[in-house]
Amino acid sequence: MKVVIVSLVLLFFCSCQNSSQNNPLDKLAVLDVKLGTPDYGEWRFEHPESKQSFEKYCAIKPVTISSKQKVIYLQPIGNFTPEEHEIVVKTVEYVGLFFQLETKLLPIVTEDAIPSNKKRMNSGIEQLDASFIINEILPKKIPDDGIVIMAITAKDLYPNENWNYVFGLASYKKRTGISSFNRFLTDNDYTLCLNRISKTAVHEIGHMFSISHCQNAVCLMNGVNHLPESDTKPNAMCSECLKKLSWNLKYDDVKRLKELANFLKVNHLDKDALILQKQVKAIN
């Protein structure tokens, strides 16, 4: 038995090691933007975290798809205006392209499903308990073929009584998460709102696929504490986080980047589309 276990460990280690050697995505490292010293109030200033290398990611045996569980589900919660509903639909499309997995929108869950003691008023804004939603509601909603489920809402969120608000929250173990665009709609700028909610949604789903906050470069997977900090982050992963996701989900890297760049360009998110176009050029 010991020989079998050792052999399996060596096989897994060699598989990860081979994946990190001569990886086309290593060419993207020249495009990575180095992280600077965090300012007071930013995520890395408030939350020191250890770096999750590609090798460490492989070693933890991250959440991944199987023949029976390979669909991402988005669960809308609460009411939406027609413009907000369009953002939800586009977010579903973006998530599918980002992870190269079938992504489906579930029927709306009304706010009545959330008990009154899991709601609160904060500075005149009604908030929903994000922890209750990801731990109690979503595990019962995910279909059998679902690998992860992400709720999306126009209502504001809080994770516990000690926090003011969060843009999103995810549970690694339960494969559940939630994102809110309540604070993302500025001056009725729905293009900006789409950029913000799509980044938040794939960031949280990235966590559900076991990717930690990025300490490697300026990246979609960086932790953020507030909206101005979030707006400095690109709608693109750095070279190291891309290696993790690609190794896990086994998709065509060039196809994925081209499809994402096209989505961003069509939706007038040209700055981030340019980043992805440069990544395509670097590995092509």
Buried (B, 14 or more C-beta within 10 A) or exposed (E): EEEEEEEEEEEEEEEBEEBBEEBEBBBBBEBBEEBEEBEEEBBBEEEEEEEBBBEEBBEEEBBBBEEEBBBBBBBBBBEBEEEBBEBBBBBBBBBBBBBBBEBBBBEBBEBEBBEEEBBBEEEEEEBBBBBBBBBBBBEEBBEEBBBBBBBBBBBBBBBEEEBEBBBBBBBBEBBBBBBBBBBBBEEEEBEBBBBBBBBBBBBBBBBBBBBBBBBBBBBBBBBBBBEEBBBEBBBBBBBBBBBBBBBBBEEEBEEBBBBBBBBBBEBEBEEBBBBBBBBBEBBE
